[in-house]
Every structure is written in structure tokens, then in C-alpha cells.
């Protein structure tokens, strides 16, 4: 009975976190429907999902359209399978793009991760279970996606990744969460 209580508490905490934390899954200031919240939970709890992936979705009736970029074909498949298991979902359109395999892009990802998450200004972001700043790299071009607390955090993250060697361009799609 004790384990059942712990599991229930854990799932509740994850759901509360997923509904309140900002990521690429929602628009700040917009409340998710119960169905959207279940889809979001299914995606953010995927074991292979990390800061180098961007998963987004749109619910259209009983159909979910998945979009974004991932570093692994396995994650693309797992995302579709996880959403198909959500009750009330009848169809999933998987438009997730698998990023090209590139040792140089992998190096840029790691350097950008260190540039942001090891900096003291980003400590509150780095200690979260699901860090809200996602780093997408395609052929040396870097994109920041997610949610930050302030315009200054958005600008600092941009400056930090622009200093990463080998980055051709930076697109800053971070959104400032309005409290």
C-alpha cells in the first residue's frame, strides 16, 4: 500500500510540474485542457527526451499533430507511441524531424549546454527536473527554445551560446513567462 501511495504522489507531482513549468509544449499564459495536459505528460516523461530535443504538439479534436526536432529516431517513434496510449486520442500525425547525425553538432550541443547551465545566472533552470531551455543544433546553426523568467535571462542565454565555437547562427525563440 505504501508503494502505491508513493507512485500516486509521484505521478501527481509530475502532473503538477508539467502543468506549471514552461517548456516548448505550451504557450505561457495559456491553460492546457485536460487532454492537452495528458499528452504533455506523456511526452515530457519519455526517458530519452532531453534538452537537445524539442517536442511540440497540437490537439485537433481526437487527433494529435506532433512537431519538433529530435536527435534520435527512437525518440520520434517513442513520442508517437506514448501519445497513442493517451485516452481519448484516436490518431497521431508524427511530423517530428530527426536531426542529422553530426559529431560537430554534438560538440556544439554539449558546449552550448555547458555555456548556459553551468553559469551561475542559470542555476535555477539547471536544477529543475526538466530544464526549460532546449538547445537545438542543425548543421552548426543553433536554436534556443523554451521558457525563461525574464527578458534579461533570454538575452544572457543568447549571449552565452553565441560564444560557442563553431556556431554559425543563433535563433533565440525563448519566451518570457508572464506571471
C-alpha positions as MATLAB code, in Angstrom:
seq = 'XXXXXXXXXXXXXXXXXXXXXXXXXXXXXXXXXXXXXXXXXXXXXXXXXXXXXXXXXXXXXXXXXXXXXXXXXXXXXXXXXXXXXXXXXXXXXXXXXXXXXXXXXXXXXXXXXXXXXXXXXXXXXXXXXXXXXXXXXXXXXXXXXXXXXXXXXXXXXXXXXXXXXXXXXXXXXXXXXXX';
ca = [
       0.000    0.000    0.000;
       2.880    2.335    0.793;
       4.393    1.918   -2.702;
       1.021    2.583   -4.328;
       0.777    5.855   -2.370;
       4.311    6.854   -3.404;
       3.601    6.140   -7.074;
       0.365    8.123   -6.912;
       2.146   11.027   -5.219;
       4.976   10.888   -7.787;
       2.540   10.959  -10.725;
       0.645   13.851   -9.118;
       3.839   15.818   -8.615;
       4.899   15.225  -12.216;
       1.491   16.339  -13.460;
       1.610   19.477  -11.304;
       5.132   20.215  -12.530;
       4.205   19.642  -16.160;
       1.206   21.921  -15.910;
       3.172   24.717  -14.267;
       6.625   24.515  -15.825;
       7.298   26.321  -19.046;
       8.601   24.318  -21.988;
       8.109   24.200  -25.702;
       4.851   22.320  -25.070;
       2.737   25.277  -24.145;
       2.275   28.941  -24.642;
       2.897   30.967  -21.491;
      -0.310   32.316  -20.013;
      -2.431   29.680  -21.770;
      -4.096   26.989  -19.679;
      -3.959   23.470  -21.077;
      -7.101   21.415  -21.461;
      -7.155   18.112  -19.536;
      -6.473   16.223  -22.790;
      -3.547   18.506  -23.650;
      -2.164   18.043  -20.137;
      -2.239   14.248  -20.545;
      -0.498   14.473  -23.928;
       2.120   16.811  -22.475;
       2.733   14.474  -19.544;
       3.168   11.536  -21.930;
       5.841   13.467  -23.836;
       7.840   15.097  -21.034;
       8.210   11.797  -19.196;
       9.771    9.969  -22.154;
      13.077    8.546  -20.901;
      15.121    9.722  -23.904;
      13.697   13.263  -24.035;
      16.318   15.856  -23.085;
      17.401   19.473  -23.591;
      18.717   18.704  -27.083;
      15.240   17.759  -28.305;
      12.190   19.886  -28.994;
       8.796   18.225  -28.903;
       5.643   20.209  -29.594;
       2.076   19.188  -30.289;
      -1.328   20.425  -31.254;
      -4.574   18.706  -30.369;
      -7.220   18.794  -33.101;
     -10.270   17.016  -31.721;
      -9.094   13.442  -31.100;
      -6.014   13.829  -33.321;
      -2.609   14.980  -32.113;
      -0.112   16.529  -34.515;
       3.453   16.118  -33.258;
       6.157   18.538  -34.407;
       9.674   19.490  -33.390;
      13.186   18.209  -33.749;
      14.858   15.266  -32.010;
      18.352   13.830  -32.014;
      17.213   10.201  -32.130;
      14.836    8.308  -34.427;
      13.962    6.199  -31.383;
      12.577    9.283  -29.605;
      10.414   10.169  -32.613;
       8.896    6.668  -32.538;
       8.545    6.669  -28.742;
       6.753   10.042  -28.776;
       4.176    8.758  -31.230;
       3.655    5.550  -29.268;
       3.290    7.423  -25.968;
       0.675    9.793  -27.369;
      -1.269    6.918  -28.936;
      -1.627    5.447  -25.426;
      -3.312    8.611  -24.106;
      -7.026    8.008  -23.588;
      -9.343    9.859  -25.992;
      -6.634   10.115  -28.688;
      -7.604    8.264  -31.847;
      -4.938    9.388  -34.326;
      -1.402   10.781  -34.233;
       0.301   12.605  -37.093;
       4.024   12.433  -36.486;
       5.767   15.393  -38.153;
       8.795   15.295  -35.847;
      12.077   15.830  -37.686;
      15.120   13.734  -36.789;
      18.202   15.944  -36.772;
      21.190   14.791  -38.846;
      23.832   12.791  -37.026;
      26.896   15.024  -36.744;
      29.865   14.872  -34.347;
      30.329   18.640  -34.801;
      26.678   19.326  -33.877;
      27.062   17.023  -30.855;
      30.109   19.031  -29.701;
      28.221   22.306  -30.181;
      25.270   20.925  -28.179;
      27.494   19.999  -25.253;
      29.414   23.298  -25.346;
      26.173   25.295  -25.509;
      24.727   23.232  -22.649;
      27.778   23.999  -20.507;
      27.707   27.677  -21.531;
      24.157   28.027  -20.264;
      23.582   25.526  -17.491;
      26.960   25.800  -15.750;
      26.665   29.588  -15.453;
      25.531   30.874  -12.026;
      22.792   33.028  -13.608;
      21.058   29.841  -14.793;
      21.283   27.761  -11.613;
      17.518   27.873  -11.034;
      16.966   26.476  -14.531;
      19.627   23.779  -14.246;
      18.278   22.202  -11.054;
      14.814   21.567  -12.487;
      13.845   18.010  -13.331;
      13.045   19.189  -16.862;
      15.344   22.107  -17.740;
      13.235   24.647  -19.658;
      15.846   25.859  -22.149;
      16.213   23.487  -25.092;
      19.228   23.634  -27.398;
      18.570   22.534  -30.975;
      21.557   22.301  -33.326;
      21.328   21.549  -37.036;
      24.436   21.825  -39.221;
      26.097   24.327  -36.883;
      23.002   26.513  -36.578;
      21.736   26.764  -33.025;
      18.203   27.493  -31.837;
      17.107   28.139  -28.257;
      13.554   27.074  -27.461;
      11.678   27.145  -24.189;
      10.619   29.493  -21.447;
      12.625   31.767  -19.168;
      11.633   34.042  -16.300;
      12.862   37.348  -17.671;
      13.943   39.215  -20.760;
      17.439   39.506  -19.261;
      17.663   35.682  -18.924;
      16.625   35.370  -22.567;
      19.335   37.833  -23.613;
      22.012   36.255  -21.375;
      21.303   32.789  -22.795;
      21.636   34.215  -26.303;
      24.977   35.850  -25.470;
      26.280   32.679  -23.801;
      25.615   30.437  -26.828;
      26.921   32.969  -29.351;
      30.344   32.478  -27.761;
      30.335   28.727  -28.531;
      32.978   27.874  -31.107;
      31.646   26.584  -34.423;
      28.153   28.086  -34.189;
      27.163   29.700  -37.493;
      23.963   31.366  -36.318;
      21.751   31.610  -33.244;
      17.967   31.845  -33.286;
      16.547   32.782  -29.913;
      12.960   31.516  -29.666;
      12.887   31.634  -25.877;
       9.662   33.026  -24.464;
       9.486   35.107  -21.304;
       6.918   33.610  -18.930;
       4.390   36.193  -17.794;
       3.489   35.537  -14.147;
];
